[in-house]
Amino acid sequence: MLTRYIAAVALSSFGAREGGDGLDISVLEGNLAFGHFLSTAQQIANIEVPHPLGPYLAAGFKPKKGQLTGVTYAALEALLNLRNELGHQLQTINVPKAQSLLNERKPDMQLGDALKGVDGLLMLPLFVVEEQQLVQKVIRARRLLLMGESADPPPDEIEILEGVEDPGAPYIAVNAMLLKLPPILVWELVQKRANTRLLFLDKVGTNASRYKTVEGDEVDGAAERAAEIAALCAGKKRQAERVELRDGRHLAREWGERRRLIEETGARGEGLIPWDQLNPDTINWFVSRLTPKPDGSPTEIICERLLDGRTSINAHERRQLVLLFGTPAAAREELRRDVMDLQVITDPQRRWDDRLLIEYANLFETLRQAIEFLARNLRTTGLSVEGLTSTTGSPDYIAIREGLVNQFIHQDYADQTTCARVIIRPHETVLFNAGHSLVDVARLEDGGSSQARNPLVARAVRLVGFAEIAGSGLRLLHSAWRGAHRPLPQILSNREANNFTLTLDWRPLAEPHDELWHRLGVRLSLSQAEILRLVKLQPDATLEALTEASGMKADAVLADLEYLELQKLLECRGGQYAVAEHLREII
């Protein structure tokens, strides 16, 4: 994987070279292996024309005084030769044979030398911009830094002066320049993992490509990537992008400053898993629900399944572990506020009829108590902790399952100003939590996906079967509600106040044969009735406002608006919609 990564960044740098218009390198085709990628990296390192990563590659691939080859190339070539001698199935080697190889051929030291030679290259930030938006002349980008040990990095938000050309693609930053890494390295959904992963090129065929994850999962790539790979190898140029932060720093400098802080934290021993603060009963419950059934101690299984085999964590991961599995006191100390407040209110003049305030509990215990409260008060069939793995059921069950899981996964647990709330009224249920949506509200119905604000919480919930593919929850909720002929869920994401509200209206929509429309001689679909209702509530609403409020796609909303205009039910002036004047006293 090291060699594949070096080849990926080298080929992107080769495309951004200055001059050298007639240059090309050997084509990457067929089933690709260690040697193919090593050859690609070496060819590009030997190119004499300037390109962004030239000095970084030269440090490991070009010989210094007294050397025949660069230290990285020599080490990787030695490892390649050893691999060729042993074959690909290294797991069949027994312990005595492995120990003998370590003593005689020293592959661990060779790998250390390979890494040391390209240390500068490996320190350059690798990242993905999931989404970027222009807000009040500022470009806000949601970024994933792929520089830690975790396969699930938390997103952060940066403000940049220029947007990146290809959101969703992995980039590497070299000072103020950005190099796009596809088609050799891509960031895409892996169904088996129910999440996004870095994918390394593994095979190139005629109009076909295949990729592989670090874990060994194979994924088919887009057909057009074969031509892109051939073009880059043939010398096609692809300019580097130039992007700086709003404060004037470039992304490589910003990462360097962050990396030093992380290293200082690690040197102080702050990255250890706080086992003494975790509740053994919760851990045992979690482990018992994993499939396939794991072997080993509960702590080993947590490290293997949840932390990708790691035994050290960063501060954000530590918080999530304590919140997931902590003792009541530890979870409270980490959160520094109540966890959840659930209320039933049947009379607005009264405070509440039934209430559950959860002050001291970890997230799994909170989920259990919340489900018991909701099942008792909503009388939703199938709603229980044990039954929460079911992905089918009544619309009521689907809505509560997806809404509650969304609340746990995407909540901002660093916000100490307010706890999560669930308010049950006769006609609606409102779920509220700290943390605005990281995805534009208009994209949520389509399953607009992003890395969760709390990646470990999201992974833990998926591992026990309480959630599926990232970004699918609210799409399922919309689908269930539409199928039940109810008003579409109302979503409000407030960035300034940093909160998120989901409102589920339990009342059925007017059927197409509703008496009023029957008298008027008009038949309305459920979505048309919903748009009409929203226009009545929001006079002079625009297409954009109605799209956001309805959670529907813009083209579907536009089609409904055109139909309602044709039926003389709505009027449009200057892009703003209102109920037709002759109907304003009727509906």
C-alpha positions as CSV (number, residue, x, y, z in Angstrom):
1,M,0.0,0.0,0.0
2,L,2.9,2.3,0.6
3,T,4.2,1.9,-2.9
4,R,0.7,2.3,-4.4
5,Y,0.3,5.6,-2.4
6,I,3.7,6.9,-3.6
7,A,2.8,6.0,-7.2
8,A,-0.6,7.7,-6.9
9,V,0.8,11.0,-5.6
10,A,3.8,10.8,-8.1
11,L,1.5,10.4,-11.1
12,S,-0.6,13.3,-10.0
13,S,2.5,15.4,-9.6
14,F,3.7,14.2,-13.0
15,G,0.5,15.6,-14.6
16,A,1.2,19.0,-13.0
17,R,4.8,19.3,-14.3
18,E,6.2,22.4,-15.9
19,G,7.3,21.7,-19.5
20,G,8.2,18.2,-20.6
21,D,5.3,18.1,-23.1
22,G,6.5,14.9,-24.8
23,L,7.2,12.9,-21.7
24,D,5.3,9.7,-20.8
25,I,5.7,6.7,-18.6
26,S,4.9,3.0,-18.8
27,V,1.1,2.4,-19.0
28,L,-0.6,0.9,-15.9
29,E,-2.7,-1.9,-17.2
30,G,-3.8,-5.4,-16.3
31,N,-3.6,-6.9,-12.8
32,L,-1.4,-4.4,-11.0
33,A,1.1,-5.5,-8.4
34,F,3.9,-4.2,-6.2
35,G,6.4,-4.0,-9.1
36,H,4.1,-2.0,-11.4
37,F,3.7,0.8,-8.8
38,L,7.4,0.8,-7.8
39,S,8.3,1.2,-11.5
40,T,5.8,4.1,-11.9
41,A,7.3,5.9,-8.8
42,Q,10.9,5.4,-10.0
43,Q,10.2,6.6,-13.5
44,I,8.6,9.8,-12.3
45,A,11.3,10.4,-9.7
46,N,13.9,10.3,-12.5
47,I,12.2,12.9,-14.6
48,E,14.3,16.0,-14.8
49,V,11.5,18.6,-15.5
50,P,10.1,20.4,-12.4
51,H,6.9,19.1,-10.8
52,P,5.4,19.8,-7.4
53,L,6.6,16.6,-5.6
54,G,10.0,16.4,-7.4
55,P,12.1,17.2,-4.3
56,Y,10.0,14.9,-2.1
57,L,10.4,11.9,-4.5
58,A,14.1,12.6,-5.0
59,A,14.8,12.3,-1.3
60,G,13.8,8.7,-1.4
61,F,14.4,7.6,-4.9
62,K,17.6,9.3,-6.1
63,P,20.9,8.2,-4.8
64,K,23.0,10.4,-2.5
65,K,26.7,10.5,-2.5
66,G,28.1,7.0,-2.2
67,Q,24.8,5.3,-2.9
68,L,23.8,3.3,-6.0
69,T,20.0,4.0,-5.6
70,G,17.8,6.1,-3.3
71,V,17.1,4.7,0.2
72,T,13.4,4.2,-0.4
73,Y,13.8,2.6,-3.8
74,A,16.5,0.2,-2.5
75,A,14.4,-0.8,0.5
76,L,11.2,-1.3,-1.5
77,E,13.1,-3.3,-4.2
78,A,14.5,-5.6,-1.4
79,L,11.0,-6.1,-0.1
80,L,9.7,-6.8,-3.6
81,N,12.3,-9.4,-4.2
82,L,11.5,-11.1,-0.8
83,R,7.8,-11.1,-1.6
84,N,8.5,-12.6,-5.0
85,E,10.6,-15.4,-3.4
86,L,7.9,-16.1,-0.8
87,G,4.8,-15.7,-3.0
88,H,1.6,-13.8,-2.2
89,Q,0.1,-16.0,0.5
90,L,2.3,-14.8,3.4
91,Q,-0.2,-16.0,6.0
92,T,0.8,-19.6,5.3
93,I,4.4,-19.0,6.7
94,N,4.8,-20.6,10.1
95,V,6.2,-18.8,13.1
96,P,9.8,-20.3,13.0
97,K,10.1,-19.4,9.3
98,A,8.8,-15.9,9.9
99,Q,11.3,-15.4,12.8
100,S,14.1,-16.6,10.6
101,L,13.2,-14.2,7.8
102,L,13.0,-11.3,10.3
103,N,16.5,-12.2,11.6
104,E,18.2,-12.7,8.2
105,R,16.4,-10.4,5.8
106,K,15.2,-7.8,8.2
107,P,12.0,-6.7,6.3
108,D,10.9,-4.6,9.3
109,M,14.1,-2.5,9.0
110,Q,13.7,-2.3,5.2
111,L,10.2,-0.9,5.7
112,G,11.5,1.6,8.2
113,D,14.1,2.7,5.6
114,A,11.5,3.0,2.9
115,L,9.4,5.2,5.1
116,K,12.3,7.4,6.3
117,G,13.3,8.2,2.7
118,V,9.9,9.7,1.9
119,D,9.1,11.1,5.3
120,G,8.6,14.5,3.9
121,L,6.1,13.2,1.3
122,L,4.2,11.2,3.9
123,M,3.8,14.3,6.1
124,L,1.9,16.2,3.4
125,P,-1.8,16.4,4.3
126,L,-4.1,13.9,2.5
127,F,-7.7,15.0,2.7
128,V,-11.2,15.0,1.1
129,V,-13.5,18.0,0.8
130,E,-17.0,16.4,1.2
131,E,-19.0,19.6,0.5
132,Q,-18.4,23.3,-0.1
133,Q,-20.8,26.2,0.0
134,L,-20.6,29.9,-0.7
135,V,-22.2,31.6,2.3
136,Q,-22.1,35.4,2.5
137,K,-19.0,35.6,0.1
138,V,-17.2,33.0,2.2
139,I,-16.5,29.4,1.0
140,R,-17.1,27.0,3.8
141,A,-15.7,23.5,3.1
142,R,-16.4,20.4,5.1
143,R,-13.1,18.5,5.2
144,L,-11.9,15.0,6.2
145,L,-8.3,14.9,7.1
146,L,-7.1,11.3,6.2
147,M,-3.9,11.6,8.3
148,G,-4.7,9.6,11.4
149,E,-4.9,5.9,12.3
150,S,-8.7,5.9,12.3
151,A,-10.6,4.8,9.1
152,D,-13.4,7.1,10.3
153,P,-12.0,10.6,10.6
154,P,-14.2,13.3,12.0
155,P,-15.2,16.1,9.7
156,D,-14.0,19.7,10.3
157,E,-15.0,23.0,8.7
158,I,-12.5,25.3,7.1
159,E,-13.0,28.7,5.3
160,I,-11.1,28.9,2.0
161,L,-10.5,31.6,-0.6
162,E,-11.1,29.3,-3.6
163,G,-13.1,26.2,-3.8
164,V,-11.7,22.8,-4.8
165,E,-12.6,21.6,-8.3
166,D,-13.7,18.1,-7.3
167,P,-15.5,17.7,-3.9
168,G,-15.4,14.0,-2.8
169,A,-12.0,13.4,-4.4
170,P,-8.8,12.8,-2.3
171,Y,-6.2,15.6,-2.6
172,I,-2.7,16.1,-1.2
173,A,-1.5,19.6,-0.3
174,V,2.0,20.8,-1.3
175,N,2.3,24.3,0.2
176,A,-0.6,26.3,-1.5
177,M,-0.9,23.8,-4.3
178,L,-3.4,20.9,-4.3
179,L,-2.9,17.7,-6.3
180,K,-6.0,15.6,-7.1
181,L,-5.2,11.9,-6.7
182,P,-7.9,10.1,-8.7
183,P,-8.0,7.9,-10.7
184,I,-5.2,6.0,-8.9
185,L,-6.6,6.7,-5.5
186,V,-10.3,7.4,-4.8
187,W,-12.6,7.9,-1.8
188,E,-15.8,6.0,-2.3
189,L,-18.5,4.0,-0.6
190,V,-17.7,0.4,0.2
191,Q,-20.9,-1.5,0.7
192,K,-19.3,-4.2,2.8
193,R,-18.1,-1.6,5.3
194,A,-21.3,0.5,5.0
195,N,-19.0,3.5,4.8
196,T,-16.5,5.4,2.6
197,R,-12.9,4.2,2.3
198,L,-9.7,5.1,0.5
199,L,-9.6,2.8,-2.6
200,F,-6.2,2.0,-4.3
201,L,-6.1,1.1,-8.0
202,D,-5.7,-2.7,-8.4
203,K,-6.6,-3.6,-12.0
204,V,-7.1,-1.7,-15.3
205,G,-8.8,-3.4,-18.2
206,T,-10.5,-2.3,-21.4
207,N,-13.1,0.2,-20.2
208,A,-12.9,-1.3,-16.7
209,S,-11.1,-0.8,-13.4
210,R,-10.9,-2.3,-10.0
211,Y,-9.8,-1.0,-6.6
212,K,-8.8,-2.4,-3.3
213,T,-9.0,-1.1,0.3
214,V,-6.3,-1.4,2.9
215,E,-8.5,-4.1,4.5
216,G,-8.5,-6.0,1.1
217,D,-12.1,-5.3,0.0
218,E,-12.4,-5.2,-3.8
219,V,-14.6,-2.6,-5.5
220,D,-15.3,-2.1,-9.2
221,G,-14.4,1.4,-10.5
222,A,-16.1,3.5,-13.1
223,A,-15.4,2.4,-16.7
224,E,-14.0,5.8,-17.8
225,R,-11.2,5.6,-15.3
226,A,-9.3,3.3,-17.6
227,A,-9.0,6.0,-20.2
228,E,-8.0,8.6,-17.5
229,I,-5.2,6.4,-16.3
230,A,-3.9,5.7,-19.8
231,A,-4.0,9.5,-20.6
232,L,-2.0,10.4,-17.5
233,C,0.6,7.8,-18.2
234,A,0.8,9.0,-21.8
235,G,1.8,12.5,-20.5
236,K,-1.6,14.3,-20.3
237,K,-1.2,17.4,-18.1
238,R,-3.5,18.2,-15.2
239,Q,-2.8,21.5,-13.5
240,A,-2.5,21.7,-9.7
241,E,-5.1,23.8,-7.9
242,R,-4.2,26.6,-5.7
243,V,-6.2,26.9,-2.5
244,E,-5.5,28.9,0.7
245,L,-7.3,29.3,3.9
246,R,-9.2,32.6,4.5
247,D,-6.6,33.5,7.2
248,G,-3.8,33.4,4.6
249,R,-2.3,30.1,5.6
250,H,-2.0,27.2,3.1
251,L,-3.3,23.8,4.0
252,A,0.1,22.1,4.3
253,R,1.2,24.7,6.9
254,E,-2.1,24.4,8.8
255,W,-1.7,20.6,8.9
256,G,1.9,20.9,10.1
257,E,0.8,23.1,13.0
258,R,-2.0,20.6,13.9
259,R,0.4,17.6,13.6
260,R,2.8,19.1,16.1
261,L,0.0,19.5,18.6
262,I,-1.1,15.8,18.1
263,E,2.5,14.6,18.6
264,E,2.8,16.6,21.8
265,T,-0.4,15.1,23.1
266,G,0.8,11.6,22.3
267,A,4.1,12.3,24.0
268,R,2.2,13.2,27.2
269,G,0.4,9.8,27.1
270,E,-3.0,11.4,26.5
271,G,-3.9,9.0,23.8
272,L,-4.5,5.9,25.9
273,I,-7.9,4.2,26.1
274,P,-9.5,5.0,29.5
275,W,-10.6,1.4,30.3
276,D,-11.1,2.3,34.0
277,Q,-13.9,4.8,33.0
278,L,-15.8,2.3,30.8
279,N,-18.7,0.2,32.1
280,P,-17.9,-3.5,31.7
281,D,-21.6,-4.4,31.4
282,T,-22.1,-2.1,28.5
283,I,-19.0,-3.4,26.8
284,N,-20.1,-7.0,27.2
285,W,-23.6,-6.2,25.9
286,F,-22.0,-4.5,22.8
287,V,-19.7,-7.4,22.1
288,S,-22.5,-10.0,22.5
289,R,-24.5,-8.3,19.7
290,L,-21.6,-8.3,17.1
291,T,-21.8,-10.6,14.1
292,P,-20.0,-12.7,13.2
293,K,-19.4,-13.7,16.9
294,P,-15.9,-12.5,17.7
295,D,-13.2,-14.4,19.7
296,G,-11.1,-12.8,22.4
297,S,-11.6,-10.7,25.4
298,P,-14.1,-7.8,25.3
299,T,-11.3,-5.2,25.3
300,E,-9.5,-6.9,22.5
301,I,-12.7,-7.1,20.5
302,I,-13.4,-3.4,21.0
303,C,-9.9,-2.5,19.7
304,E,-10.2,-4.8,16.7
305,R,-13.8,-4.1,15.6
306,L,-14.2,-0.5,16.6
307,L,-10.7,0.9,16.5
308,D,-9.2,-1.1,13.6
309,G,-6.8,-2.8,15.9
310,R,-5.5,0.4,17.5
311,T,-4.8,0.7,21.2
312,S,-4.3,4.5,21.2
313,I,-6.8,7.2,20.3
314,N,-7.1,10.9,19.9
315,A,-9.1,13.3,22.1
316,H,-12.2,13.2,19.9
317,E,-12.2,9.4,19.9
318,R,-11.7,9.3,23.6
319,R,-14.8,11.4,24.2
320,Q,-16.9,9.2,22.0
321,L,-15.7,6.0,23.7
322,V,-16.6,7.4,27.1
323,L,-20.0,8.5,25.9
324,L,-20.7,5.2,24.3
325,F,-19.5,2.9,27.1
326,G,-18.7,5.0,30.1
327,T,-19.8,4.6,33.7
328,P,-22.6,7.0,34.6
329,A,-20.2,9.3,36.4
330,A,-17.6,9.2,33.6
331,A,-20.2,9.9,30.9
332,R,-21.6,12.9,32.9
333,E,-18.1,14.3,33.4
334,E,-17.4,14.1,29.7
335,L,-20.7,15.6,28.6
336,R,-21.1,18.1,31.4
337,R,-24.9,18.3,30.8
338,D,-28.0,16.1,30.8
339,V,-28.0,13.5,28.1
340,M,-31.7,13.6,27.0
341,D,-35.0,15.0,28.0
342,L,-38.2,13.2,26.8
343,Q,-41.6,14.7,27.5
344,V,-45.3,14.0,26.6
345,I,-47.4,17.1,26.4
346,T,-51.1,16.7,25.7
347,D,-52.2,20.2,26.9
348,P,-50.2,23.3,26.0
349,Q,-51.3,24.9,29.3
350,R,-49.5,22.2,31.3
351,R,-45.8,21.6,31.5
352,W,-45.9,17.9,30.7
353,D,-47.9,14.7,31.4
354,D,-45.0,12.3,31.5
355,R,-41.3,13.0,31.5
356,L,-38.0,11.1,31.5
357,L,-34.9,13.2,32.2
358,I,-31.7,11.2,31.7
359,E,-28.9,12.9,33.6
360,Y,-26.3,10.1,34.2
361,A,-25.9,7.4,31.5
362,N,-23.8,6.4,28.5
363,L,-25.3,6.5,25.0
364,F,-26.3,2.9,24.8
365,E,-28.0,3.0,28.2
366,T,-29.7,6.3,27.1
367,L,-30.9,4.7,23.9
368,R,-32.4,1.8,25.9
369,Q,-34.3,4.1,28.3
370,A,-35.4,6.4,25.5
371,I,-36.9,3.5,23.5
372,E,-38.7,2.2,26.5
373,F,-40.3,5.6,27.1
374,L,-41.2,6.1,23.4
375,A,-42.6,2.6,23.1
376,R,-44.8,3.2,26.2
377,N,-46.1,6.6,25.0
378,L,-46.3,6.1,21.3
379,R,-47.4,2.5,21.3
380,T,-45.3,1.8,18.3
381,T,-45.2,-1.9,17.2
382,G,-41.8,-3.4,17.2
383,L,-40.1,-0.6,19.0
384,S,-37.6,-2.1,21.4
385,V,-33.8,-2.3,21.9
386,E,-33.7,-5.9,20.7
387,G,-36.0,-5.1,17.7
388,L,-34.1,-2.1,16.6
389,T,-32.0,-4.1,14.2
390,S,-35.1,-4.6,11.9
391,T,-34.9,-2.3,8.9
392,T,-38.6,-2.9,8.0
393,G,-41.8,-2.2,9.9
394,S,-44.6,0.3,10.2
395,P,-44.0,3.9,9.2
396,D,-44.2,4.9,12.9
397,Y,-41.4,2.4,13.7
398,I,-39.2,3.5,10.8
399,A,-39.6,7.2,11.6
400,I,-38.7,6.8,15.3
401,R,-35.8,4.4,14.6
402,E,-34.2,6.6,12.0
403,G,-34.9,9.9,13.8
404,L,-33.5,8.6,17.1
405,V,-30.4,7.1,15.6
406,N,-29.8,10.2,13.6
407,Q,-30.0,12.2,16.8
408,F,-27.4,10.0,18.5
409,I,-25.0,9.9,15.6
410,H,-25.0,13.5,14.5
411,Q,-25.4,15.3,17.8
412,D,-22.7,17.8,18.8
413,Y,-21.6,16.4,22.2
414,A,-19.1,19.2,22.7
415,D,-22.0,21.7,23.0
416,Q,-22.8,22.0,26.7
417,T,-25.6,24.5,26.3
418,T,-28.5,22.1,25.7
419,C,-29.4,18.4,25.9
420,A,-31.1,16.3,23.3
421,R,-34.9,16.5,23.5
422,V,-37.9,14.5,22.3
423,I,-41.3,16.2,22.7
424,I,-44.5,14.1,22.0
425,R,-47.7,16.0,21.4
426,P,-51.0,14.7,20.2
427,H,-50.3,15.4,16.5
428,E,-46.6,15.5,16.3
429,T,-43.2,14.4,17.7
430,V,-40.3,16.8,17.8
431,L,-36.6,15.6,18.0
432,F,-34.1,18.3,18.9
433,N,-30.4,18.2,19.4
434,A,-27.3,20.4,19.5
435,G,-25.3,20.3,16.2
436,H,-26.5,21.8,12.9
437,S,-26.6,19.4,9.9
438,L,-23.3,18.9,8.1
439,V,-25.2,18.2,4.9
440,D,-27.4,20.8,3.1
441,V,-31.0,20.3,4.3
442,A,-32.2,20.0,0.7
443,R,-30.0,17.0,0.2
444,L,-31.0,15.1,3.3
445,E,-34.1,13.4,1.7
446,D,-31.8,12.0,-1.1
447,G,-29.6,10.4,1.5
448,G,-27.0,13.2,1.1
449,S,-24.1,11.5,2.9
450,S,-21.2,12.8,4.8
451,Q,-18.9,11.5,7.4
452,A,-20.7,11.6,10.7
453,R,-19.9,14.2,13.3
454,N,-19.1,11.3,15.7
455,P,-17.5,8.6,13.5
456,L,-17.0,6.1,16.4
457,V,-20.6,6.5,17.6
458,A,-21.8,5.9,14.0
459,R,-19.6,2.9,13.6
460,A,-20.7,1.4,16.9
461,V,-24.3,1.9,16.1
462,R,-23.9,0.3,12.7
463,L,-21.9,-2.7,14.1
464,V,-24.8,-3.7,16.4
465,G,-27.3,-3.3,13.5
466,F,-29.1,-0.1,14.6
467,A,-28.1,1.8,11.4
468,E,-27.1,1.0,7.9
469,I,-25.2,2.9,5.2
470,A,-24.2,6.4,6.2
471,G,-26.7,9.0,5.0
472,S,-29.6,6.6,4.4
473,G,-31.6,7.3,7.6
474,L,-33.5,10.4,6.8
475,R,-34.1,9.2,3.2
476,L,-35.9,6.1,4.6
477,L,-37.8,8.3,7.0
478,H,-39.1,10.5,4.2
479,S,-40.0,7.5,2.2
480,A,-41.9,5.9,5.1
481,W,-43.8,9.1,5.9
482,R,-44.8,9.7,2.2
483,G,-46.0,6.1,2.0
484,A,-48.2,6.7,5.1
485,H,-49.8,9.8,3.4
486,R,-48.5,12.2,6.1
487,P,-47.0,15.6,5.7
488,L,-43.3,15.3,4.9
489,P,-41.0,15.6,7.9
490,Q,-40.0,19.1,8.7
491,I,-36.3,19.7,9.1
492,L,-34.7,22.9,10.6
493,S,-30.9,23.2,10.8
494,N,-29.7,26.4,12.5
495,R,-26.0,27.0,12.0
496,E,-25.9,30.1,14.1
497,A,-27.6,28.5,17.1
498,N,-25.9,25.1,16.3
499,N,-29.0,23.0,16.6
500,F,-31.1,20.6,14.5
501,T,-34.9,20.0,14.8
502,L,-36.9,17.2,13.2
503,T,-40.7,17.4,13.4
504,L,-42.9,14.4,12.5
505,D,-46.5,15.2,11.9
506,W,-48.7,12.2,12.6
507,R,-51.8,13.6,10.9
508,P,-52.8,12.1,7.5
509,L,-52.7,14.4,4.4
510,A,-55.8,15.2,2.5
511,E,-56.5,12.4,0.2
512,P,-56.9,13.1,-3.6
513,H,-60.6,12.6,-3.3
514,D,-60.9,15.1,-0.4
515,E,-64.4,16.7,-0.4
516,L,-63.1,20.3,-1.0
517,W,-61.1,19.4,-4.1
518,H,-63.8,17.1,-5.3
519,R,-66.2,20.1,-5.3
520,L,-63.7,22.2,-7.1
521,G,-63.2,19.5,-9.7
522,V,-59.4,19.1,-9.0
523,R,-57.5,16.0,-8.2
524,L,-54.2,16.4,-6.2
525,S,-51.4,13.9,-5.5
526,L,-50.0,13.7,-2.0
527,S,-47.0,15.8,-3.0
528,Q,-49.1,18.4,-4.7
529,A,-51.3,18.7,-1.6
530,E,-48.2,19.1,0.6
531,I,-46.8,21.9,-1.7
532,L,-50.2,23.7,-1.5
533,R,-50.2,23.4,2.3
534,L,-46.6,24.8,2.5
535,V,-47.5,27.7,0.2
536,K,-50.5,28.5,2.4
537,L,-48.2,28.5,5.4
538,Q,-45.5,30.5,3.7
539,P,-47.0,33.1,1.4
540,D,-44.6,34.4,-1.3
541,A,-42.4,31.3,-0.9
542,T,-39.7,30.7,-3.6
543,L,-38.9,27.4,-5.3
544,E,-35.8,27.2,-3.2
545,A,-37.7,27.7,0.1
546,L,-40.3,25.2,-0.9
547,T,-37.7,22.6,-1.9
548,E,-36.0,23.0,1.5
549,A,-39.3,22.9,3.4
550,S,-40.7,19.9,1.6
551,G,-37.5,17.8,1.5
552,M,-38.3,17.0,-2.1
553,K,-36.1,17.4,-5.2
554,A,-36.2,20.8,-6.9
555,D,-37.5,19.4,-10.2
556,A,-40.3,17.5,-8.5
557,V,-41.4,20.6,-6.6
558,L,-41.3,22.7,-9.8
559,A,-43.5,20.1,-11.6
560,D,-46.0,20.2,-8.8
561,L,-46.0,24.0,-8.8
562,E,-46.6,24.1,-12.5
563,Y,-49.5,21.8,-12.1
564,L,-51.0,23.8,-9.3
565,E,-50.6,27.0,-11.4
566,L,-52.3,25.3,-14.3
567,Q,-55.2,24.3,-12.1
568,K,-55.5,28.0,-11.0
569,L,-54.7,27.0,-7.4
570,L,-51.5,29.0,-7.1
571,E,-50.2,32.3,-8.5
572,C,-46.5,33.1,-9.2
573,R,-45.2,36.6,-9.3
574,G,-41.5,37.3,-9.7
575,G,-40.6,33.7,-8.6
576,Q,-42.8,33.9,-5.5
577,Y,-45.8,31.6,-5.0
578,A,-49.1,32.3,-3.2
579,V,-52.5,30.7,-3.1
580,A,-54.7,32.0,-5.9
581,E,-56.8,35.0,-4.7
582,H,-60.1,33.3,-5.4
583,L,-59.2,30.5,-3.0
584,R,-57.7,32.4,-0.1
585,E,-61.0,32.5,1.8
586,I,-61.8,28.9,1.1
587,I,-58.8,26.9,2.1
